[in-house]
Amino acid sequence: MKALMAIGAVVGVIGLFLLTGMVLGIIPSNTVRLVEGYMPMQMLFELALFVAGFAGLSYFLNSMGMAIPRFWQGILFWAFILLYLKYRVYPPIPFSVRAMYGTVSLIAVFMWMSSNEEDWKKFKQPILNVLDAQSGFNKVLRYVYLVLLPILIGGFSYMSMKPTTEEPIELRTVHPAPPASTKVHGKSYVLQTAQNPYRVNLEGKYDQEFTNSLIVEQSMGRLMKPNANPWDPKAEGYLKYVREGGEIFFQNCHFCHGDNLNGRGIHAFAFNPIPANFTDPGTIAQLQETFIFWRVSKGGIGLPNEGFPWASVMPPWEQHLTTDEIWKVILFEYWHTGYYPRTWD
Ligand code: HEC
């Protein structure tokens, strides 16, 4: 029995040591890994070890005449559970769930403390002592609890209920700095040097001047250039790719960005931020084509830190479109709005 308790006590001390390290942030909380799939079993096992450890510890403290009072046993055990949930369990549990677990374990601790009359008396004693305030120390404690605590809690509630007149801070950078390169479908693209493979002249060579001359007129009504109709069945090269991009656009993008590319798609106003209006000179017109390639591929969730609060619903299209389709739909967006992509100047 004694040997068993000794083992328990050693395990308890090691466990407490590790947990303290995690609470203080000296030991990363996933040092002794919780294995995915086995986590519940592992946790139950670990907690059982801890309980054995505590039993062993209190056995030895008892036999050395340094027993921890019943009241503090309960409090410490509950604190242990809260710390365990917060610092040991990884990935982290949300606060609301931890609050639920905390309440349930508080009830369990109460049941443990009140499991027999004698223990319950021991548990209540310190509380009654403070309320009776027979000694000077308890008197001070009583004042603290009965006066200071309500004031503090009142203060906290007042501060949290008080309406503020300030607007919540949302400094979203609409066009954050892009990364130097981006990886789409396993291939890396350096944004400074990558080119739209479909922006080509009749010889099939990258040629922005040539393709710009075929882009729709940027006047009201966005007129098509003469002899540059992408829907002509005989259209070849750049114009044919514009048409293919258009098909992709009307299959995927117009719900949000609108069939006039003005950001007024049928779903547009369900979102904040609303989908980009490509006819506005503030969007694709002032951006490099590779920037658009990066944004379309990675979507709202791919926004870097400056894009906070990342509330954009723009989908990461690399999950639905091929690289070629992404380049083509971009070609179409420039063609239709009559804007030229910005070049590196
Ligand atoms: C579910 C709605 C939705 C769909 C569908 C959608 N987008 Fe977006 N898109 C957005 C929203 C919202 C924004 C603005 C917020 C942002 O910049 O992420 C945006 C932004 C963009 C931008 C950035 C413009 C800029 O000024 O930085 C581009 C480019 C773009 N979308 C292209 C596309 C393309 C191409 C498709 C289709 C393949 C598409 N979007 C489909 C919602 C959508």
Residues whose N, C-alpha, C, O or C-beta is under 5 A from the ligand:
A	BS01	HEC	V174 N252 C253 C256 F271 P273 I274 P275 A276 G282 T283 I284 I292 R295 V296 G300 S312 V313 M314 P315 W317 V329
